[in-house]
């Protein structure tokens, strides 16, 4: 993070650099445009000198052709035989620095010719365009020929012979000497080419539209222009090329000037930015010195001294004072609300506390927290949430892991106090973020009494109030589970239906209190006979039922029955009276006599009544004719 000092300096540096860069490019652009216009004027002057030189040379060729006609030498040459003609014409051409002479008949056919350079190309050109040259019907036709004939100057003059009409053709090519001469005239590089040789069609389109084209780059300038050939076609492209010395020198001077100006501006920038920074920091230091005196809520009554600041800064100082005033009002309101909420939290009978989700440390808590858990303030500073709950560390971590997906959590939790006493609470937990930390807010309401009432009601709903044994409802629910487990394990279950004999007589003789005492005593003795996994219940009145799972054979059933019989042999004493217990038991086996609880109860009940009728036996197994008792 850059300091304000560096930011001011960098912004000034950037602004000055952009300003100077824009100045450089804008000035460079207009200077270059100005130099281009000057260069274009110079190029046009050089083009005019080239055109004048070419026109002068063309006139010389035309004058020499007219001289040959007027002096009758053309007539004489036409009459010479082949070898003499060639020798004589060659000498003439060399003496006047020309490169070709030919005679064409009225049909445009070459009758005689001598060509010193580009012979085949010139003769082919004459054969191809001879008729066109003669069709111009001028006494003297002069112009340039295309590169297809070697490139050069051509003059056509009519010649009337004794019998036929001919035309004299004189040709002078653009030789290296001619090119050098034009370079000396203009002082720049000169070249020419046919339009077919121009590969850049876009460039040729511009050239065709204007007849000339000037191209400038960082090093050279190129000037092109079109000229008509002797056939009237714009097929020749002439060009001039030279160094952009003026532009190059101007750019170098401009660059050096830019460096000098930039250096001067950097120095000015340094002094200017230092001055501005001093002004800004003096102003900030004044504000800082006054704001630093505000260290508490009481100090918010102070305001910045407006008279210490410049006129332009007074609106800002007034806004700062207004902000301090609003901060004072908000702080007072906050403190009042804080006191109010603190009073509400501390007076609440519910447990309220905060802890860090990462460290599990207790951060804040109310009075109810201390009252329930029994810890001092010093002890609470060392506590974690693990110390408050009656769960294992793994169970607590599993619960806290849900806060990664959800922000709130509801449910019942067992808490424990300093002495280890467990109490139950209804918890509402919510995760908030403060200063980059995840804080869990807990509101816990004590439901221990409610939970005990619920447990008592549940117990009474499923247990007999007199004996404390499970009742019929509990037996029917749990009995189905026992049968299901026995079926899965392929085990035998014995269902024993037990009825107390002559119970009505006991009530009549000794009273109902004695009868209740007998039932309670019987229940205790039956519970003594239970193995792990056995179930005994009171169905009502003097009827009891017992389920013994995990049996493998019939002998196991006899062991259970004999154990019950032995436990009931000892008499009961009621107020010095001895009461002997006599019971009748009926037995049904799962899965042999039935696979559901209702069937087993019905058959065990039938066997029990059979035992009542036979006073010599206290129990019967269902289908006695098949099983021994």
Secondary structure, DSSP 4 states (H G I P E B T S, - for coil): ---HHHHHHHHHHHHHHHHHHHHHHHHHHHHHHHHHHHHHHHHHHHHHHHHHHHHHHHHHHHHHHHHHHHTTHHHHHHHS-HHHHHHHHHHHHHHTT--EEEEE-TTS-EEEEEESSSHHHHHHHHHHHHHHHHTT--SEEEEEE-GGGTSEEEEEEEEE-SSSEEEEEEEEE--HHHHHHHHHHHSSEEEEEEGGG---HHHHHHHHHHSEEEEE-SSEEEEEEEEEBTTS-EEEEEEEEEE-HHHHHHHHHHHHHHHHHHHHHHHHHHHHHHHHHHHHHHHHHHHHHHHTT--STGGGG----GGGS-GGGHHHHHHHHHHHHHHHHHHHHHHHHHHHHHHHHHH-SSEEEEEETTT-BEEEE-HHHHHHH---HHHHTT-BGGGTBSS-HHHHHHHHHGGGT-SEEEEEEEEE-TT--EEEEEEEEEEEEETTEEEEEEEEEE-HHHHHHHHHHHHHHHB-TTT--B-HHHHHHHHHHHHHHHHHHT-EEEEEEEEETTHHHHHHHH-HHHHHHHHHHHHHHHHHT--TT-EEEEEETTEEEEEEEEE-SHHHHHHHHHHHHHHHSS-EEETTEEE---EEEEEEEETTT-SSHHHHHHHHHHHHHHHHH-TT-SEEESSTTTS--
